[in-house]
Amino acid sequence: MKNVTFIVLLWGLFLTFPTVLTQQDPRATNPSEQLLPPSTNYWLGTDYLGRDVWSRVVWGGQRSVSIAVLGTFISMSCGLLLAILSVSESIWINRIIYGSLDAILAFPYLLMALVIVTLAGTGAFSVALASGVGQIAPVAVYLRTVVKQVTVSDYVEASQSMGASPSHIIRWHILRGIRSHLGTYGGLTFVYVFMNSSALSFLGFGGDMSHPDWGIMLADGRFSFRIAPWVAVFPGLAIALLVFSVMRISERLGSD
């Protein structure tokens, strides 16, 4: 658990206080210093506009993770609501939810995200919305199974026999009973949302391309990869490290 705490604190410092790590303006261009390799002046080199890659990685991480966090919140909150509604005694509600989830799951996730972001327009919120909505169905299907297991437990049946209201049972029994599953699957959902939001930014749906974002940085780096691979390698490494860290945290939460 100490390793997990260290990882969380490290990423929290990295993403919450970018000014502690760099004083460079991530959007400042310097055409006379294009595609410089890593050095003491530019730790991770510069890109094709002379922008400092290190500062763009730091500030880009804040933006990329913020988008993924918002998308994950949308997925988990809506998925949890559908999961709780799906175990109600109403046959019609169950049929509507089951049919809707099955229909949504029939579509490829990234294709659905592309449709949503095309309708909603480009920008950080649109990317978060598209990435989050696309994961609602998988979250709802998983949590539905978990919620069902809790609702048939002895303590829930005892609470019902004593006249407890549905809101009381949900708040004090169901939510507490699935808390560990929410943490574990929430981390997995974050990874999916993060990867797909980065893909949407890579494809140009993230809005202003001058804003530092790991997906946008990968898109910028592909044009100069042969002569300046560091422009794409370092944001790619940042994405890989964040995914590994979150998966590690989820794994530890699931085993505790």
N, C-alpha and C positions, 0 to 999 in steps of 0.2 A: 504493500500500500504506500510505502514511502516513495517508491519509484514513480507511482502514479501521481502523487502529490507534487513531486519535483517537476514532472512533465507539465502538469497543469499550471504551476507557478511560472515556469519558464515561458510557456506559450502566452500566459496572461501578461507577463512583462513585455514580451515581444510585440503583442498586438494592441495592448492598451496604452502603452507609453512609447510610441515610436520616436518621439523627440529625444528620449534618453539615448537611443541607439544611433540616431543620425540627425545632423543639423542641416543637411542638404535638402533643397527643394526638389522633390521628385519630378516636378514638371518643368524645371528649368533646363533649357536647351543651350548647348554650346557647340555650334557647328565645327569649330576648330579642333574639337577633341572627340571626334566621332570614332566609335569602335575601338577605343583604347583597351588593352588587356588589363586584367587585375594588377593593381600596383598599390603603393602606400597612399597615393592620393585618391585613387578609386579602388576600393577593396575588391569589388566584383566587376570592375571595368565599366565601360560606358556603352550605350546603344548607338543606333545609327543617327540619332539626333544629338548625341553628346550628353545624354542624360545619365546620371549616376545610377547604375543598376542596383547597388546596395540600398540606396534610399527608396528606390521604386519597389524593391522586394519587401522592405519593412512596411511602407505605407500601403502597398498593394495587398499585403497580408491582412491588414486591418479591414480593408474594403471587401476582400474575398470572403473572409470569415464572417463578417457582419451580414453579408447577403445569405450565406449558408445558414447562419443562426436563425435569421428571420424565416427562411424557407423551411427549416426544421420545425420551428414553432408552428407554422401553418400546417405542416404534415401531421405532427403529433397531436395537436389540439383537435383538429377536425377528425383525424383518424380515431382518436379516443372517444369523441362524441358519437361517431357512427357505431363504434364497437359497443358502447353502452346502450344505445338505442336498439341495436340489433338483437339484444337479449331480452327485449321487452316481450310481453305476452301477446302483443298485437300481431296477428298473422300478416296483415297487410303491410305493416311497417317492416317486418322481417323480409317479406317478398320484395318490396321496393328497394330496400338496402342491399339485399343479396344480389338482385338483378343488376342494380347500378354498379356494384363493385365488380361483378363478373364482366360486365360490358367494358368498364374502364381498364381492367386488367388485360383485356384482349388487344389493346393498343400498345405499341412500343412506347416505353417511357419517354425517350428523348423526342420522338415524333410528337407526342402530346405536348411536351414542353415547348417545342418549336411552334406549334399551332397557337398555344396560349400567349407566348411572348410576341408572336406576330400580331395577334389581335389587340394585346394590351399596349404594344409599342415598346421601343427600346428603353433601357435604363436599368438602374440597380434594382428598383422595386419590382419592375416587370420580370426581371430574371429571377428574383427571389420568389415571386408569386408563381411563375411557371415551374420552377424547380420544386417548390413546396407542394403545389396542387398535384403534380405528377406522382408524388409519393404517398398521397392520402390513402389510396386503395390498398397498397401493400401493408401499410400501418394498420388500417382498420381490420384487415383480414387476420393479421397476427394477433392484435389485441382482442379481437372478438373471441378467439379461442381461449386466451388467458382469462378474460372476464367471465366466460362461461364456467371455467373451472372454479373460479372464486364464488360465483353465485350458487353453485350446488354444494358448497362446503357446509359443514354442520353449524358453524357460528353464524353464517348468514341466514340459514333456515331458522335457527333459534331466535335471531333478531326479528325475523319476519313474524314468527309465532307470538312474539311479545308486542307486536303492533308497531314496530319501527317504520317510519316513513321511507319511501324510496330514496329521497334525498339524503336521509341519515345513513342508509345502507351504502349508498354510493360513496359518500364522503368518508365514513368511518371504517368501512369494510372493503369495498371494491378497490378504491384508489390506494388504500394502504396495502392491500393484498397484491397489487400489481406494480408496486413502486419499483422493485428491483428490475422488473421487465421493462418498465418505462425508461430507466437509466441505460440498460444494456441495448435495447432496440433503438433508443433515441440516438445513441452514438453511431450505430450502424446506419440509421436514417440520415444523420448528419453527413456521413461519408458519401452516401449516394447523392444527396442534395448538393454537397460541395463539389463533387466531381462533375455533375451535370451543369451546375451554374458556371463553373469554370469553362466547360465546353461551350455554353451559350455565349460567354464573354469572348472566347476564342473565335467564335463564328461572327462576332461583331454586333451582338445584341445587347452588350453591356452599356451602351450609351456613349458618352464622350470617350474616344479612344486615347486621349491624353491622360486620363485619370489612371493612376497606377493600379493595376489589377493583375493577378497572376495569370489568368486566362488571356488577357490582352497582351501581357508581356510575352507569352508563348507565341501568340500570333505575330507580334512584331519580330521576334527572334528567328522565325522560320526563313525570313528573307535574307538574313546575313549569317545563317548557321555555319556555312562552310568556312567563312573567313573570321567569324566572331561567335563561336559556339556558346560562350559564356552568357550571351544575352538571353538565350532560351534555357540553358542548362540550369542556371541557378533558380529561376522561378519553378522549373520542373522539379528540382530537388526539394524546394520548399513545399510544393504540393505533396510529394511523396512522403516527406517527413511528417507533415501534418496528418495525413491519412494513417500512417503507421502509428502515430501517437494516439489518435482517437480510437483506433482499433485496439490498441494495447490497453487503453483506459477502459473501454467497453468490456474487454476480456476479463480484466481484473474485477470490475464491478459485478460481472456475471458469476465469477467464482467465489466472491465473498458472501 
